[in-house]
Amino acid sequence: MNKIGIHYGYFTENWGTDIIPLIKKVRALGFDILEVAPGPLLAKSKQERDMIAKAANDVGIELTFSVGLGKAYDLSSEDEKIRNNGIDFTLKTFDIMKEMGAKMYSGVNVGAWNNTPQDGIKDKSAELARSVASIKEIMKVAEKYGITYAVEVVNRYEQSLLNTAEEAMEYVKMVDSPNLKVLLDTYHMNIEEDSFEKAIKQVGNEYLGHFHVGESNRKPPSINGRMPWDEITTALKAIHYEGAIVMEPFIKMGGEVGRDIKVWRDISKNATTEEMDYMAKESVQMLRDKMK
Protein backbone atom coordinates (compact mmCIF):
# COMPACT_ATOMS: atom_id res chain seq x y z
CA MET A 1 0.00 0.00 0.00
CA ASN A 2 1.32 3.43 -0.95
CA LYS A 3 2.20 5.79 1.86
CA ILE A 4 0.03 8.92 1.86
CA GLY A 5 1.39 12.30 2.91
CA ILE A 6 0.64 16.00 3.10
CA HIS A 7 2.74 19.14 2.73
CA TYR A 8 3.10 21.07 5.98
CA GLY A 9 2.25 24.33 4.20
CA TYR A 10 -1.43 23.33 4.30
CA PHE A 11 -1.47 24.01 8.04
CA THR A 12 0.56 27.22 8.32
CA GLU A 13 0.96 30.74 6.93
CA ASN A 14 4.76 30.82 7.20
CA TRP A 15 7.41 28.30 6.23
CA GLY A 16 9.33 28.63 9.49
CA THR A 17 6.68 27.10 11.71
CA ASP A 18 6.90 24.61 14.60
CA ILE A 19 6.81 21.22 12.89
CA ILE A 20 6.46 18.96 15.94
CA PRO A 21 2.73 19.71 16.58
CA LEU A 22 2.08 19.13 12.86
CA ILE A 23 3.76 15.72 13.04
CA LYS A 24 1.35 14.66 15.75
CA LYS A 25 -1.61 16.21 13.93
CA VAL A 26 -1.02 14.45 10.60
CA ARG A 27 -0.53 11.11 12.32
CA ALA A 28 -3.91 11.56 14.04
CA LEU A 29 -5.50 12.46 10.69
CA GLY A 30 -4.31 9.20 9.15
CA PHE A 31 -1.21 10.26 7.19
CA ASP A 32 2.09 8.40 6.90
CA ILE A 33 4.24 11.30 5.67
CA LEU A 34 4.77 14.98 6.43
CA GLU A 35 6.52 16.85 3.63
CA VAL A 36 8.70 19.74 4.79
CA ALA A 37 10.88 22.51 3.30
CA PRO A 38 14.64 22.45 3.89
CA GLY A 39 15.27 26.19 4.35
CA PRO A 40 13.68 26.57 7.80
CA LEU A 41 15.28 23.32 8.99
CA LEU A 42 18.74 24.50 7.90
CA ALA A 43 18.21 27.55 10.09
CA LYS A 44 17.53 25.41 13.18
CA SER A 45 20.14 23.92 15.50
CA LYS A 46 21.08 20.25 15.29
CA GLN A 47 19.39 19.76 18.67
CA GLU A 48 16.13 21.16 17.31
CA ARG A 49 16.36 18.97 14.20
CA ASP A 50 17.04 15.93 16.37
CA MET A 51 13.88 16.68 18.37
CA ILE A 52 11.84 16.90 15.17
CA ALA A 53 13.27 13.63 13.85
CA LYS A 54 12.56 11.90 17.18
CA ALA A 55 8.98 13.22 17.25
CA ALA A 56 8.40 11.83 13.75
CA ASN A 57 9.99 8.49 14.57
CA ASP A 58 8.00 8.16 17.81
CA VAL A 59 4.64 8.30 16.00
CA GLY A 60 5.69 6.59 12.76
CA ILE A 61 5.69 9.62 10.46
CA GLU A 62 8.17 9.73 7.58
CA LEU A 63 9.65 13.13 6.71
CA THR A 64 10.17 13.95 3.04
CA PHE A 65 11.81 17.14 1.79
CA SER A 66 10.40 19.38 -0.95
CA VAL A 67 12.05 22.55 -2.21
CA GLY A 68 11.35 25.48 -4.48
CA LEU A 69 14.83 26.83 -5.14
CA GLY A 70 15.18 30.61 -4.88
CA LYS A 71 16.83 32.72 -7.57
CA ALA A 72 20.00 32.91 -5.47
CA TYR A 73 20.32 29.11 -5.82
CA ASP A 74 19.39 28.71 -9.49
CA LEU A 75 21.19 25.58 -10.71
CA SER A 76 20.66 26.65 -14.33
CA SER A 77 21.93 30.21 -13.97
CA GLU A 78 24.47 31.73 -16.33
CA ASP A 79 26.29 32.94 -13.20
CA GLU A 80 28.65 30.23 -11.93
CA LYS A 81 28.56 31.69 -8.42
CA ILE A 82 24.77 31.31 -8.26
CA ARG A 83 24.99 27.73 -9.54
CA ASN A 84 27.60 26.93 -6.90
CA ASN A 85 25.36 28.50 -4.24
CA GLY A 86 22.61 26.15 -5.37
CA ILE A 87 24.87 23.11 -5.22
CA ASP A 88 26.09 24.13 -1.75
CA PHE A 89 22.52 24.66 -0.49
CA THR A 90 21.47 21.26 -1.81
CA LEU A 91 24.42 19.41 -0.29
CA LYS A 92 23.83 21.10 3.07
CA THR A 93 20.23 19.91 2.83
CA PHE A 94 21.46 16.38 2.16
CA ASP A 95 23.54 16.56 5.34
CA ILE A 96 20.53 17.40 7.51
CA MET A 97 18.43 14.81 5.70
CA LYS A 98 21.04 12.22 6.61
CA GLU A 99 20.92 13.45 10.23
CA MET A 100 17.13 13.17 10.31
CA GLY A 101 16.83 9.88 8.44
CA ALA A 102 15.06 11.36 5.38
CA LYS A 103 15.54 9.85 1.91
CA MET A 104 13.30 11.83 -0.50
CA TYR A 105 14.29 15.25 -1.90
CA SER A 106 11.84 16.60 -4.44
CA GLY A 107 10.37 19.77 -5.87
CA VAL A 108 11.52 22.54 -8.19
CA ASN A 109 15.14 21.52 -7.78
CA VAL A 110 16.66 21.76 -11.27
CA GLY A 111 16.46 25.57 -11.42
CA ALA A 112 14.79 28.48 -9.67
CA TRP A 113 11.11 28.36 -8.71
CA ASN A 114 8.80 31.17 -9.84
CA ASN A 115 11.48 32.28 -12.27
CA THR A 116 10.76 32.32 -15.98
CA PRO A 117 12.58 34.04 -18.88
CA GLN A 118 11.83 37.75 -19.25
CA ASP A 119 11.94 37.52 -23.04
CA GLY A 120 10.43 34.98 -25.41
CA ILE A 121 12.71 32.01 -26.04
CA LYS A 122 12.93 29.43 -28.81
CA ASP A 123 15.72 27.35 -27.31
CA LYS A 124 16.38 26.44 -23.68
CA SER A 125 19.18 23.96 -24.34
CA ALA A 126 21.84 26.16 -22.72
CA GLU A 127 19.83 26.46 -19.49
CA LEU A 128 19.19 22.73 -19.49
CA ALA A 129 22.88 21.95 -20.06
CA ARG A 130 23.91 24.12 -17.10
CA SER A 131 21.24 22.53 -14.92
CA VAL A 132 22.27 19.00 -15.93
CA ALA A 133 25.93 19.77 -15.13
CA SER A 134 24.93 21.04 -11.67
CA ILE A 135 22.73 18.02 -10.97
CA LYS A 136 25.45 15.60 -12.04
CA GLU A 137 27.66 17.05 -9.28
CA ILE A 138 24.84 16.81 -6.76
CA MET A 139 23.96 13.24 -7.67
CA LYS A 140 27.40 12.00 -6.60
CA VAL A 141 26.43 12.84 -3.02
CA ALA A 142 22.79 11.74 -3.42
CA GLU A 143 23.99 8.29 -4.48
CA LYS A 144 26.46 8.15 -1.58
CA TYR A 145 23.73 9.07 0.94
CA GLY A 146 21.01 6.93 -0.63
CA ILE A 147 18.81 9.95 -1.34
CA THR A 148 16.25 9.94 -4.15
CA TYR A 149 16.27 13.22 -6.07
CA ALA A 150 12.89 13.66 -7.74
CA VAL A 151 12.65 16.49 -10.29
CA GLU A 152 9.22 18.09 -10.41
CA VAL A 153 7.33 18.76 -13.62
CA VAL A 154 5.65 22.14 -13.07
CA ASN A 155 3.50 24.47 -15.12
CA ARG A 156 4.80 27.16 -17.47
CA TYR A 157 4.04 29.99 -15.01
CA GLU A 158 6.39 28.64 -12.33
CA GLN A 159 9.39 27.49 -14.39
CA SER A 160 10.46 27.05 -18.00
CA LEU A 161 12.76 24.00 -17.83
CA LEU A 162 10.51 20.99 -17.17
CA ASN A 163 6.84 21.47 -18.01
CA THR A 164 5.87 17.99 -19.20
CA ALA A 165 6.54 14.35 -18.39
CA GLU A 166 8.27 14.01 -21.75
CA GLU A 167 10.73 16.80 -20.92
CA ALA A 168 11.42 15.30 -17.50
CA MET A 169 12.17 11.92 -19.03
CA GLU A 170 14.68 13.48 -21.41
CA TYR A 171 16.26 15.31 -18.48
CA VAL A 172 16.76 12.31 -16.20
CA LYS A 173 18.27 10.37 -19.08
CA MET A 174 20.76 13.20 -19.69
CA VAL A 175 21.85 13.12 -16.06
CA ASP A 176 21.95 9.32 -15.98
CA SER A 177 21.89 8.58 -12.25
CA PRO A 178 20.00 5.70 -10.63
CA ASN A 179 18.90 8.06 -7.85
CA LEU A 180 17.37 10.68 -10.16
CA LYS A 181 13.62 10.26 -10.62
CA VAL A 182 10.56 12.22 -11.78
CA LEU A 183 7.91 13.89 -9.64
CA LEU A 184 4.52 14.32 -11.30
CA ASP A 185 1.90 16.61 -9.76
CA THR A 186 -1.77 16.53 -10.73
CA TYR A 187 -2.15 20.31 -10.29
CA HIS A 188 0.56 20.98 -12.88
CA MET A 189 -0.42 18.04 -15.11
CA ASN A 190 -3.92 19.49 -15.34
CA ILE A 191 -2.42 22.54 -17.07
CA GLU A 192 0.27 20.99 -19.26
CA GLU A 193 -0.50 17.36 -20.10
CA ASP A 194 -2.93 16.06 -22.72
CA SER A 195 -3.70 13.02 -20.56
CA PHE A 196 -3.07 12.08 -16.94
CA GLU A 197 -2.96 8.40 -17.83
CA LYS A 198 -0.52 8.82 -20.73
CA ALA A 199 1.84 11.02 -18.71
CA ILE A 200 1.93 8.58 -15.80
CA LYS A 201 2.50 5.61 -18.09
CA GLN A 202 5.13 7.50 -20.07
CA VAL A 203 7.22 7.98 -16.93
CA GLY A 204 6.43 4.49 -15.66
CA ASN A 205 7.42 2.74 -12.48
CA GLU A 206 11.15 2.85 -13.27
CA TYR A 207 11.29 6.65 -13.26
CA LEU A 208 8.29 7.83 -11.20
CA GLY A 209 9.85 8.49 -7.81
CA HIS A 210 7.26 10.71 -6.12
CA PHE A 211 3.69 11.84 -6.81
CA HIS A 212 1.90 15.02 -5.72
CA VAL A 213 -1.87 15.37 -5.74
CA GLY A 214 -4.35 18.21 -5.45
CA GLU A 215 -7.41 19.60 -7.15
CA SER A 216 -7.12 22.07 -10.03
CA ASN A 217 -7.63 24.97 -7.58
CA ARG A 218 -5.23 23.41 -5.02
CA LYS A 219 -7.93 22.12 -2.69
CA PRO A 220 -7.34 18.70 -1.08
CA PRO A 221 -8.22 15.80 -3.39
CA SER A 222 -11.92 15.06 -3.12
CA ILE A 223 -14.40 12.58 -4.53
CA ASN A 224 -16.48 15.68 -5.34
CA GLY A 225 -13.59 17.50 -7.03
CA ARG A 226 -12.89 18.04 -10.74
CA MET A 227 -9.84 15.81 -11.05
CA PRO A 228 -10.39 12.37 -12.63
CA TRP A 229 -9.15 10.42 -9.62
CA ASP A 230 -10.25 7.07 -11.04
CA GLU A 231 -8.14 7.64 -14.17
CA ILE A 232 -5.17 8.87 -12.12
CA THR A 233 -5.15 6.09 -9.52
CA THR A 234 -5.87 3.39 -12.10
CA ALA A 235 -2.83 4.55 -14.09
CA LEU A 236 -0.66 4.51 -10.95
CA LYS A 237 -1.78 0.96 -10.22
CA ALA A 238 -1.23 -0.06 -13.84
CA ILE A 239 2.47 0.86 -13.63
CA HIS A 240 2.72 -0.76 -10.18
CA TYR A 241 3.70 2.50 -8.53
CA GLU A 242 4.71 1.82 -4.93
CA GLY A 243 6.03 5.25 -3.94
CA ALA A 244 4.49 7.99 -1.85
CA ILE A 245 1.41 10.01 -2.78
CA VAL A 246 1.67 13.43 -1.13
CA MET A 247 -1.04 16.06 -1.31
CA GLU A 248 -0.15 19.74 -1.60
CA PRO A 249 -3.31 21.70 -0.81
CA PHE A 250 -2.89 25.45 -0.38
CA ILE A 251 -6.19 27.21 0.24
CA LYS A 252 -5.58 29.97 2.81
CA MET A 253 -4.49 33.55 2.15
CA GLY A 254 -1.70 35.32 3.98
CA GLY A 255 1.88 34.97 5.08
CA GLU A 256 4.82 33.55 3.16
CA VAL A 257 2.89 30.49 2.03
CA GLY A 258 0.00 32.46 0.55
CA ARG A 259 2.41 34.85 -1.14
CA ASP A 260 4.70 32.20 -2.64
CA ILE A 261 1.89 29.89 -3.78
CA LYS A 262 -0.11 32.92 -4.99
CA VAL A 263 -3.29 32.37 -3.03
CA TRP A 264 -5.15 35.64 -3.57
CA ARG A 265 -8.55 34.61 -2.24
CA ASP A 266 -9.76 32.43 0.62
CA ILE A 267 -10.28 29.19 -1.27
CA SER A 268 -11.21 27.50 2.02
CA LYS A 269 -14.33 29.71 2.36
CA ASN A 270 -13.27 30.77 5.86
CA ALA A 271 -12.80 27.19 7.05
CA THR A 272 -11.94 26.70 10.72
CA THR A 273 -8.96 24.63 11.86
CA GLU A 274 -11.32 21.76 12.57
CA GLU A 275 -12.85 22.00 9.08
CA MET A 276 -9.39 22.10 7.50
CA ASP A 277 -8.42 18.97 9.42
CA TYR A 278 -11.63 17.23 8.37
CA MET A 279 -11.00 17.99 4.69
CA ALA A 280 -7.51 16.50 4.97
CA LYS A 281 -8.80 13.42 6.78
CA GLU A 282 -11.49 12.82 4.16
CA SER A 283 -8.92 13.27 1.41
CA VAL A 284 -6.45 10.72 2.73
CA GLN A 285 -9.24 8.17 3.12
CA MET A 286 -10.42 8.78 -0.44
CA LEU A 287 -6.92 8.22 -1.79
CA ARG A 288 -6.50 5.02 0.22
CA ASP A 289 -9.81 3.71 -1.10
CA LYS A 290 -8.90 4.54 -4.71
CA MET A 291 -5.46 2.91 -4.43
CA LYS A 292 -6.73 -0.39 -3.00
N, C-alpha and C positions, 0 to 999 in steps of 0.2 A: 504493500500500500504506500502510495506517495505521501511524503510528509507535506503538511500544509502550513504555510506561514503568512505573516503580515508585516508590512513595513511600519516601523515605529512612528513615522511621520503622521500616521492616521490619528494618533492620540495626542499630538502636541503641536503647539504653534512654532516652537523654536527647536533647531537641531540639537542644541546643547542641553538636553533635558535629562532628568534623573531616569536612568534606564531600569533600575532594579524594580520599582513598582510595576513597570510595564511588563517585565518578565513574568511576574506573578499573575498579572491581569490576563495576559494572552494564554497562559497555561490554563487558567480557570475558564477561559472562553473556548477552549478546545483546540488550540493551535500547538504545533510541534516546533515552530521556528519563529524567532523574532529577527527581522532584518534591520541592521543598523548602519549608520554612516561612520566612516573612519575618522573624519576630521575632529569631531568632538572627543572621541576616544583617545586620539593622539595628544590632545591637550590635557588629559587627565594623568594622574600619577600612576605608577605601576600598581601601587596598593589599591587604588580605586578600581583599576581594571581587573585586578585579581578578585575583588569583591563582586564585581559584575559577573565574571566568569563562574565564580562559585555559586552565585544566586541562580544562574542559568542551569548549571549542572545539578544543583539540589532539586530542582523541580522538573528536570528532563527537557529543558528548552535548548534547542540548537541555535547558535548565533551565526548568521550569515552577514557578510559585508556587501554593501552596495554604495557606489560612488557616482557623483556627477562631477567630473574634474573641472576645476575653475580655470579661467584663462591663464593664470600664472603657472599652471601645470600642464599646459596643452602639449601632449605627446606628438602632435603633428605640426607644431609651430615651425616657422622658418628660423626662429631664433634658437640657437643651440642651447643657450642658457635656460630658456623656458622648458625645452624638452628635458634637459638634465634635472630641472626642478621637479618635473613630473615623474621622472624615473625615481628620484630620491624620495618623493612623497609616497610613491607606490611601495617601494622597498621598506620604508619605515612602517607602512601599514601592514606589510607581510610580517614584520617582526612582532607587532602586537597581536596579529592574528595567531601566530605561533604560540605566543604567551597564553592566549585565551582559548586555544584549542579550536579555532575556526578554520574552515577549509574552503569556503566559497567566497570569491571576490568577483562581483559582477557590477554592471551598470554602464554608464557612459564613460568608458575607461580607455578608449583608443585615441581620444582627442578631447577638446573642451566641450562641456555641456552648455547649452543655450548660447552657442557661438557659431554663427553661420557666415559665409562670405558676404562682404559688403557690396561686391559687384557680381554681376552674372558670370557664371563660369561654364565652360564647355568641357573642361578636363580637370579632374581632381587627382590625377595619378601622382603628382609630386607630393601632395599632402599625404596620400595613402602610403607612399614609399617611406616618408619620414616617420609616420606612425608605425609601420611594420618594423622599421629598424629599431625604434624605441621598445616595442613590445618584445622583439627578439632578445634584447638585453634583459628585460624584466622576466621573461619566461625561464631563464636559467635559474633564477632564484625560486620562482613558482614551482618548478619541477623538483628542486632540492627540498623545498618545504612541503611538498605534496598538496599545493594549493591549486584549485581549479579557477581559471581566469576566464570568465564568461563575458564575451563582448555583446553589448546590447544593441539591438536593431531598433532605432528610434525614428520618429517622424521628421520630416523635412524642416520643421520649424525649430527643432531643438539641436540638430546637428546635420552636417552635410555628408559625412563620410560613409556611414552604414545606415541606409534607409530601408533596405529589403533583406529578406532571408537570402536571396541570391547573392547580394553583395557581401553579406557576412560569410557565406560559404567560401567565396573567392578569397576573402581576407584571411580566414583561419588556415586555408591551404597555403597562402603566401608565407605565413609565419611558420607553419609546420612544426607545431609542438603538441605532444599528446595531452598537455594540460590546458590547451586553449580550446574553448568551446563557444557555443552561441547561446545567447539569451534572447528568446522571443517574448514579446509583451503584447497582450491582446489589445490594449489601448492604442499602441502604435500600429499594430497590424491592421486595425480597423481603418486607419487612414491610408496606409501604403500598399497593402497586399491585395491582390485580386481574390484570393481565397485563403481562409484560415487553414483549411485542410491541406491544400497544396503546399503552403509555406511550411507547415509542421512536417509534412512528409518529405519535403525537399531537404530539410536539415537532417531529419532522421535521428534515430537513437544514438548513433555514433557521435554526432556533433552537438545535439541539443543538451546543454549542460544545466540550464536553469530556465524557469518559465514564470513569467509575471502575468497576473490576471487582474482585470478591472473592467467596469462598464465603459462605454464610449464617452461618458461624462465624468469618469473617474470615481463613480460610486462603487461600493463593494459589489462583487458578483452576486447576481440575484436571479432566481428562477423567473422573476417578473421583469427582468432587464431586457435590453435590446440585443445583447450579444448571443450568438448561436452556440450556447454552451454544450448542447448535444453534439454538434459538429466538432467543436474544439476538443472536448474530452474523448470523443470516439477516435479522433485522429491521434491523440496522445497515446491512447491504448493500442491503436493499430501499430505504432512504431515501438511499442513496449517501453515507453518512457517510464523510468523509475526514479527520476530526480524530483526535486522539490517544486511545489507550486506555491508561489508567494504572491499574495494580493497587495496591490499598492493603491488603496483608495485615499484620495485627498479631496475632502469636501467641505472644509472649514476655511473661512477667510482669516487673514491676519498673520502677523509674525513672519519669520524667515521662511517657514514652510509655505504659507499662502503666497508670499512674494515669489519665491523661486519656482513653485509649481504653477503659478499664475492662476490662482483661484480668486476671481474678482466678484464673486457673488456667493451667498451662503447656499451651497448645493444641498446641504443637510436639512434645509428648511427649519433652522433653529433647533436642531435635535439636541436633547440633553445628553449628558455623559452616559446615562443608562440606555438611552435609545441608540447611541453610537455603538455601545457594547453589544446590544441586541442585534443590530444589523451585522456586525462582524461575526457573531455567533451563528446566526442564520446562514451567513455566507459560507463559513467553513463547513457546515453540515451539508449544504447543497453540493459543494465541491466533492466532499467525501462520497456522497450518494452517487454522483455522476461518474466518479472514477472507480466505482466498484466493478 
